[in-house]
Amino acid sequence: MTNASPLERGSTKITISRNIHRGVSLSTQKDTPLTPLKRGSETLYHFPTMSLHWETERLIMRPFEVKDAPLMIELNSDPDVVRYVDGDGYDTVEKVERFIRDYGQYDEYKMGRLSMFLKETGEYIGWSGLKYRPESDTVDVGYRLMKKHWGKGYATESARASLDYGFKTLGLNKIIAMAMMENTASINVFKKLGMRYTHNSECDNHPAVVYEITKEEWK
Ligand SMILES: CC(C)(COP(=O)(O)OP(=O)(O)OC[C@H]1O[C@@H](n2cnc3c(N)ncnc32)[C@H](O)[C@@H]1OP(=O)(O)O)[C@@H](O)C(=O)NCCC(=O)NCCS
């Protein structure tokens, strides 16, 4: 296990770091109260100052709420939106509500996909955010937007907020992104974020590409 190296923020050196899982380490300020959080026999840590309610230039991002279920179903019901993504089978309000209630990323890893709304009108436009994948011990950035909101830079804007949070607040060392090879729009977003192609992989038995960016590259 590696500890996150101390970060400089103004004149404050951030020195406390705790691993929540192999390779994924969190840093927080020295005087931040840590409330231990248990998962099985593993002790995790709760960071009350890590808010997942974000505001970007044009967007409001916040954790999924049960009332978002019909909006998420509407998002997934557009064949163009799900063309290059895993068929997740969340096609009824009941299933999506259960998914939202059981969504463990926020509590367990202090990250997660977030619902997104336009600041100006309050309209729901989709979701975006980080996801910790225990099976590969990686954190990825991902997004899914309603078609009428494509091409306006919202995926890039929201993903920038995610990378900033991941590196500067959580103290992650690396964030990856994966897309099916034909998903040019998504791959363009990776490039606009300054991510580097690393290798080919598979997504749902479909050829995919993996990109990554490190904390040093994001600075
Ligand atoms: C991928 C997706 C999130 C992109 O959202 P977006 O808000 O339109 O993205 P942005 O506007 O920030 O950037 C997209 C870039 O790709 C370009 N682009 C969009 N569609 C394209 C296409 N079919 N071919 C080539 N370039 C394309 C845009 O012009 C833009 O680049 P630019 O700023 O240099 O002009 C959106 O298309 C989507 O939700 N798709 C369905 C779900 C999905 O595939 N999610 C990603 C899974 S890996």
Ligand as a Chemical Component Dictionary entry (heavy atoms), coordinates in Angstrom:
data_LIG
# 
_chem_comp.id                   LIG 
_chem_comp.type                 NON-POLYMER 
_chem_comp.pdbx_formal_charge   0 
_chem_comp.three_letter_code    LIG 
# 
loop_
_chem_comp_atom.comp_id 
_chem_comp_atom.atom_id 
_chem_comp_atom.alt_atom_id 
_chem_comp_atom.type_symbol 
_chem_comp_atom.charge 
_chem_comp_atom.model_Cartn_x 
_chem_comp_atom.model_Cartn_y 
_chem_comp_atom.model_Cartn_z 
_chem_comp_atom.pdbx_ordinal 
LIG C1  C1  C 0 -19.925 11.318 -25.218 1  
LIG C2  C2  C 0 -20.776 12.504 -24.765 2  
LIG C3  C3  C 0 -20.877 12.464 -23.262 3  
LIG C4  C4  C 0 -20.086 13.794 -25.210 4  
LIG O1  O1  O 0 -20.776 14.883 -24.594 5  
LIG P1  P1  P 0 -20.646 16.372 -25.126 6  
LIG O2  O2  O 0 -21.134 17.290 -24.049 7  
LIG O3  O3  O 0 -21.266 16.466 -26.465 8  
LIG O4  O4  O 0 -19.062 16.495 -25.237 9  
LIG P2  P2  P 0 -18.269 17.836 -25.451 10 
LIG O5  O5  O 0 -19.132 18.847 -26.156 11 
LIG O6  O6  O 0 -17.664 18.243 -24.157 12 
LIG O7  O7  O 0 -17.068 17.373 -26.403 13 
LIG C5  C5  C 0 -17.301 16.461 -27.469 14 
LIG C6  C6  C 0 -16.250 16.669 -28.528 15 
LIG O8  O8  O 0 -16.368 15.645 -29.518 16 
LIG C7  C7  C 0 -16.770 16.230 -30.773 17 
LIG N1  N1  N 0 -17.749 15.312 -31.353 18 
LIG C8  C8  C 0 -18.998 15.146 -30.963 19 
LIG N2  N2  N 0 -19.576 14.181 -31.726 20 
LIG C9  C9  C 0 -18.633 13.743 -32.574 21 
LIG C10 C10 C 0 -18.602 12.756 -33.582 22 
LIG N3  N3  N 0 -19.673 12.007 -33.859 23 
LIG N4  N4  N 0 -17.456 12.585 -34.272 24 
LIG C11 C11 C 0 -16.372 13.318 -33.988 25 
LIG N5  N5  N 0 -16.338 14.281 -33.040 26 
LIG C12 C12 C 0 -17.456 14.469 -32.330 27 
LIG C13 C13 C 0 -17.328 17.569 -30.441 28 
LIG O9  O9  O 0 -17.231 18.445 -31.530 29 
LIG C14 C14 C 0 -16.450 17.976 -29.259 30 
LIG O10 O10 O 0 -15.151 18.376 -29.655 31 
LIG P3  P3  P 0 -14.804 19.947 -29.881 32 
LIG O11 O11 O 0 -15.087 20.650 -28.603 33 
LIG O12 O12 O 0 -13.361 19.908 -30.237 34 
LIG O13 O13 O 0 -15.691 20.414 -30.982 35 
LIG C15 C15 C 0 -22.193 12.436 -25.344 36 
LIG O14 O14 O 0 -22.090 12.310 -26.716 37 
LIG C16 C16 C 0 -23.005 11.290 -24.767 38 
LIG O15 O15 O 0 -23.628 11.413 -23.719 39 
LIG N6  N6  N 0 -23.014 10.137 -25.491 40 
LIG C17 C17 C 0 -23.779 8.964  -25.048 41 
LIG C18 C18 C 0 -23.195 8.294  -23.819 42 
LIG C19 C19 C 0 -21.738 7.947  -23.971 43 
LIG O16 O16 O 0 -21.318 7.477  -25.023 44 
LIG N7  N7  N 0 -20.977 8.200  -22.903 45 
LIG C20 C20 C 0 -19.554 7.932  -22.893 46 
LIG C21 C21 C 0 -19.273 6.497  -22.661 47 
LIG S1  S1  S 0 -17.530 6.167  -22.722 48 
# 
loop_
_chem_comp_bond.comp_id 
_chem_comp_bond.atom_id_1 
_chem_comp_bond.atom_id_2 
_chem_comp_bond.value_order 
_chem_comp_bond.pdbx_ordinal 
LIG C1  C2  SING 1  
LIG C2  C3  SING 2  
LIG C2  C4  SING 3  
LIG C2  C15 SING 4  
LIG C4  O1  SING 5  
LIG O1  P1  SING 6  
LIG P1  O2  DOUB 7  
LIG P1  O3  SING 8  
LIG P1  O4  SING 9  
LIG O4  P2  SING 10 
LIG P2  O5  DOUB 11 
LIG P2  O6  SING 12 
LIG P2  O7  SING 13 
LIG O7  C5  SING 14 
LIG C5  C6  SING 15 
LIG C6  O8  SING 16 
LIG C6  C14 SING 17 
LIG O8  C7  SING 18 
LIG C7  N1  SING 19 
LIG C7  C13 SING 20 
LIG N1  C8  SING 21 
LIG N1  C12 SING 22 
LIG C8  N2  DOUB 23 
LIG N2  C9  SING 24 
LIG C9  C10 SING 25 
LIG C9  C12 DOUB 26 
LIG C10 N3  SING 27 
LIG C10 N4  DOUB 28 
LIG N4  C11 SING 29 
LIG C11 N5  DOUB 30 
LIG N5  C12 SING 31 
LIG C13 O9  SING 32 
LIG C13 C14 SING 33 
LIG C14 O10 SING 34 
LIG O10 P3  SING 35 
LIG P3  O11 DOUB 36 
LIG P3  O12 SING 37 
LIG P3  O13 SING 38 
LIG C15 O14 SING 39 
LIG C15 C16 SING 40 
LIG C16 O15 DOUB 41 
LIG C16 N6  SING 42 
LIG N6  C17 SING 43 
LIG C17 C18 SING 44 
LIG C18 C19 SING 45 
LIG C19 O16 DOUB 46 
LIG C19 N7  SING 47 
LIG N7  C20 SING 48 
LIG C20 C21 SING 49 
LIG C21 S1  SING 50 
# 
